[in-house]
Amino acid sequence: MRFHLPGFAARAQRRHDDDRAGQARECTLAIASGGALAATAFTQHWALQLPAVVAMAAAFWLLRTVPARRAYSVGVLFTLAWLVPTTYWYYNFMSLGAALGASIGWALLMANLFHLAALREKLGTRLVWPLFALVWLALTWLRLRMPVTEDWWLPHLGYSVWRNSGLVWLGGFGGETVLEAVVLAGGMAVAAAFARRGPRAALAAGAAVIASVIGLNAISQSLPAKPIPPVIALQAMTEGGVDAPATGQDVSDLIDMTREALGGDYPRSTTVVWPENSIPESAQRRVADVAAELRVNIAYHTTEHDVEGVYKKTVIVDGSTGQAVLANYKQHLAPDEELGVSRASRSIVELGDRRVTAYICYDMHYPDVVGRLSGSDVAYVPLNDAAYGYVQKQFHAADIALHAAQADTAVVVASTNGPTMIVNSNGVVTQFLNTSDAGHLRN
């Protein structure tokens, strides 16, 4: 004997099944979109980051289709899929509560943007999408400058595309929010094409967006940039580290590396940048003597003590005189730095025929460094990211390239174990040391 459900019951069951299928699709799209942004942040080649330029299409489609009652849940899946993989390194140096607040907490906060889906009935998708993008950009701008959140180094969309030099150059006209605007616009264009004309149009729109990025990369590579004076950036771990002074052997090793990297024939205007390794006061005369002997400038990291505390600073020694000609202090201390007092400074000096400056590591992450870099032709940066893991090094490199483009200043970075790199004044990375072992770059 066969039993048949009444018509209304069968329709209710179908609606239930369709609803569950719809939920599954929404979850899949949200996770795929956020996961693509996370995955591209880890990649080491510009072409592998191209999917990020269209990855937001799924998020915009969800804003068009997801029921308002499920919008926040879908947003949570998206933000967690993007932010959790890219903030794992917080747990290496933050307290558990701070790490959870900065990663999970921020993801849950950002997911509230998906509540804008409830405005579709009043505003229509054509207005909800740009409104979502504008609120997203405003939140990014604020959290890069608000107390506490400015120190969390929360990922932005630019970290998923920064190896594309054309986008970094474009970001030079407005910083992180411009990079995010490009990624959001790319996703919106693909989603709009899908809504109007279907999958083929979406594929065509995605191809056009990606082709535009590739073309912009080619343009950025050919743009004129400020000449970078002869320079060598050393990469070497030290026994001392950031908070403990470098040992005598550390200094000897860096001097030996300097001699080896210079070789027998080099311009006497060469600047050698040492990694962030806290050269003690007792060794500074030795460094100055080596600079004068070799007739090269040396940029290094050290500390200065007074009644107020310990200030971290970077110094440039002029090889023609053996005298320190510039000192800039570290304004932003990393959350795990136990030693040091913040001090703001902005010194730029004439060295040879170039205006040069120098800053330290963590300062290069903050948007305010653009104002301090501006007006110089080249900046030298001692850096130490040894404690934070792979992805944070990529984020730091991205920030440095972007801020170089914004300031129209070339930047030379010497790190303990990466990223050691040379960036021109358009934000194009011209050289990058693809190893965490000791080595050097030479321009």
N, C-alpha and C positions, 0 to 999 in steps of 0.2 A: 504494500500500500504506500502511495506517495502523498506527502502532505505539502500543501502550498501555502506560503505566507500570504496574507491579505495584501492587496496592492500597496497600501500605504506603508506597511511594514517592509515590503521589499524595497520600496523607494528610500525609506529611512536607512536600510542597511547599505544600499548603494551610496547614499550620501555619506554615511559613516566611512565606508571603504574609500571613497574618493577623497574625503577629508584626511584620512590617514596617509593615503598616497601623496596628497599635497604637502602634508607635513614632512614626509620623508624627502620630497624634492627640495623643499625649502631648507631643510637641515643640510642636505648634500651641497646645495649651492652656496650656503653661508660658509660652511667649512672649507669648500674648495676655493672660494674667493679669498678668505683670510689665510688659508694655508699656502696659496700661491704667493701672496705678499711676503709671508714668512720665508718660504723656500728661496725666493729670489734675493732676499737679504743676505743669504749665505753664499751665493754663487760668486765665482771669481772672474767671470768673463762677461763683458758687456752684453753679448748676444743672449746669454742665459737669463739676463734681467729683463729682456723685452716683454715677456708675458705679463710683468707687473703693470705695464702701461695700459693693459686692457682688463686686468683682473677685477677691477671694481665694477665691471659691467654686470656681474652676477648680483652684487650688492644693490645696484640701482634697479635691476629687474625685480628684486625682492621688495624694494620700496613701492613698486608699482602693483605688485600682486599679493603680497602677504596680508592676511587679515589683520586688522589693527590689534586684535587681542593676542596675536602671536608675534607681533613685530619686535617687542623687546627680547623675547627668547631667541628669536632668529639673530638679532643683533649681538646677543651674548655669545652665541656660537661663532659668529664672524670675528668678533674682537678677541675672543680667547684663542681661536685658531691662528690669528695673526700675532698677538702680543705675547702669549706664553712662551712659544719657542724662541722669540727674540729678546726675552728678558730673563732667561734662565740664569744668566751670570750675576743677577742681583743677589742671589742667595750665597755667593762667594764672599761678599763683603758687607751686606746689610744685615741688620737684625731680621729675624723671621717676620716679625710684624710689619716692618718697613718694606721688606721685599714683597710680601703678599699685598700690601696696600698699593705699592707702585706697579705691580704687574696685574694681579687679579682685580684689585680694586679699581685701577684705571680702566681696565677692560670693561668692567661692569658699568662704570660711569659713561664711557663712550657709547655703550650699547643704547643708552637713552636717546641717542640721535635717531634711532630707528622708530621711535614713537611718532616721528613726523609722518609716517605712513598713514596715520589717522586723519591727516589733513587732506587726503586725496579727494574726498567727497566735496570739500569746500573749495580747494585751490586747484585741483587737478594735478596730474603727474608732472606736467610741464613746469609748474611752479615748485612742487615739492622737491624735485631733484636739485635745482639750483639752490634752493633754501638749505637742503641737507649739506650741499657742498660748502656754502658760505658759513654755516654754523660749525662745520668740521674745521675749516680754515681758521676761524676765529678762536676755536678751542686750542688749536695747535699754537697759534701766536701767543695766546695767554699763558699756556703751561710752560712755554720756553722762557717765560719772564717772571712767572709767579714764584714767590718764596716756596721752598721745599720742592715743588714739582720741577723747577729749573735744574735742580741737582739730581733728579732721578734718571736723566738720560733716556726718557721714554722714546721709543721708536716713532719716527714719522715716515710717511710714504716715500720720501726721498731716499731713504736707506735701501729701498728695493730697486732703485734705478740709477744710483749714483755713478756706476761704472760707465754709463753713457755720457760721454763728455759734453755732448750737445745740450743735454738737459741740465747739467751742472752749470754750463755757461749761461743758459737761460735763467737758472736759479740765481745767478749773480745780480739779476735785476730786482730781486725781492726776497731772496733767502728761502728758507724751508717751506714757507707757505706757497711760493711759486712752484716749487717742485711738486708739492702736494696737489696744487691746482691742475697741473698738467696730467697727473695720474688720474685724478677725479674726472677731468674733462675727457680723457681717453675712454674711461669706462662708461661715461654717460653717452658718448657718441655711439659706441657699440650697442648699448642697451636701447637707444633710440632707434637705431637702424633695425634692430630685431623687432621692436614693437610695431614699427611702421610697415616693414616689408619682409620680415621673416629671417630665417637662418642664413640664407645666402647673402642677404644685404648686411647682416651682422658680420659675417666672415670678411666681406669686402671692406667694411668700415674698419675692422680690426687690422686688416692688412695695410690699409691706408695710414692708420695711426702709427703702426710699427715702421712703415716705410718713411714716414715723416721724421721719426726719431733717428733712424739710420742716416737720413740725409742731413739732419741737424748735427749729428756726430761728425760727419765729413766736413761740414762747414766750420765747426769749432776747431778742428785740427788744423785748418788752413788760415785761421785768423791771426793777424799780427799780435804778438805779445811782447811784454817788456823783456829785454835780454836778461838772462840769468848769469851773474858773474861766475867765474870759475869756482867750483865748490866741490867738496867731498863730504859726504855724510857717512859717519861710522855707525855700525850696529854691533853692539857687544854687551853682554850681561856683565854686571859687576858684583863683587862680593858685598860691597857696602849697601847699595840700593838707594831708595829715595829718601828715607828718613835717617839711615845710618850713613856716616861719611864714607866715601870711597876709601879703600885701603891704599897703601903705598904701591902695592902690586897692581891694583886697578889702574892707577895713574900711569905706571910704567907700561902696562899693556896697551893703554890708549895712545901713549906716545909712540910705542913701537908700531901700532897699527897706523898711526898717522904717517910715520916715515915710509912704511911699506906702501900705503895707498898713494902717496905722493910720487914714489918712484924717483927716477933721476932727472926727469925733465918736466917742469910744471911752471905755470905762470906765478910770478911772485905776488900777484893779487889774489891768490887762492884763499878761500875761507874753508876751514875744516870744522865741521859741526860734530860735537861729541854728544852721546846720549845722556839722558837725565840720570846722573849718578852722584850728585852731591860731592863735588871736589872740595876737600877740607881747606880751610884757610892756610894751613901749614904747607899745602902743596901748590898754592896759587902762584907763588914766585917761580916755582919750577915750571909751571905751565907757561908763564909769561916768557921765561928764558928760552923755552923750546920754540915758541912762536917767533921770537926775535931771531933765534939761530936759523930757523928754516925760512924766515921771511914770509910767513903765512899768518893769516888771521885765525884765531881759534875762538869758537863759541862754545861755552860750557855752562853747566848748572852747578850752583853752589848755594850757600846759606849766609845770612847776615844776622848777627845777634845784637840786640840792645836791651834796654830795660823793659821794653814792651813785649819782647819775645823773640822768636826766630822767624825770619823772613826768608822765603825761598826766592831765588832770583837766577836769571841767566845773564851771563857776562860775555862781552866780545872784547878780545884782546887784539889790538892792532899790531900786526907782525912787523911793521916798519919801525915801531917805537918800543914794542914790548909793554905798552901801557893799556890798561882797560879803558875803553872809550865809550862803552855803553853798559848800562845795567837796567833791566826791567824786572819787576817783582811779580810774583804769582798772586793773582787776585782771587782766583777760585780754587779752593782746596777740595780734593776728592773726599767723598764721605768717609773713607776708611783711613785718611791720613791723620795720624795721631800727633804730628809735630807740625808747627807752622802757624803763622798769623797772616791773615789776608792783607795785602797792600796793593793799591792801584797805582799804576805808572804808565807813561806813554812816552818813551824816549825813541827818537829817530836820529841817526847820525850819518854824516857823509863818510863813506869808506871807499877810497878810490874815486870812481866816478858814479857811484850808486848811493842812494839813500837806503840805509838798512836798519832793521830793528830785530828784536828777538823776544820770544815769549816761551812759556813752559807748558808743555803737555796739556793739562786739563783746561787751561784757559782757552785753548783752541776750539773747545766744544761750544762755548757760549756765544750767542749772537753779538754780545757787546764787544767781542774782540775785533769785529769788523772796523769799528771806529778807531781802534788803536793801531790796526794794521794800515789803515788808509793813509796815503801820503808817502809810503815807503815803496821802494822798488822790489825789495826782497826781504823776507823774514826768515830767521833761523830758529828752529824749534827743537830743543832737547826733549825727549819723550820717554816714558816708561809705562807700558801697558801689560807688563808681564803677569800681573796678578788677576787679570779679568777675563781671559779666555778669547777664543777666536772671534766671535761675532762683535764684541765690543771694539776690537781693533779695526774691524771693517767700518763700524759706525764712526770711529774717531777719524779714520782716513776720509770718509765721506764729508764729515764736518769741515775738515781742513781744506779739502778741495773746494767746497762750496764757499767758505769764508774767504779763500784766496780770490775766487771770482768776484765776490761782492766788493772786496777791498781793492781790486785791480792790483794785487800784489803777488809776486811769486813766493812760494813757501818751500823751504828745504827742511825736512824732518829727519832727525837721527834718533833712533829708538834702541832700547835695550834688546828687544827681540821682535820688533815690528810694531806698527808699520813704519818702515824707513822709505822715504819717497821724495821726489822732486815734482812740484806742481807749478805750472806757469800761471801767469796773471789772468788767464781766462778760465782757470779751474781745471785745465787738462793735466792729468797725471802723465808726465813725460818719462819718468823712470820710477820703478817700484821694485824693491828687493823682495823676491818671492821665496823667502826662507826666514826661519826664526833663528838661524845660526849666525855666528859672527860673519861680517862682511862689510862691504861699503858700496856706495854709489858715487859716481864721478861725473860731473858736468863740465 
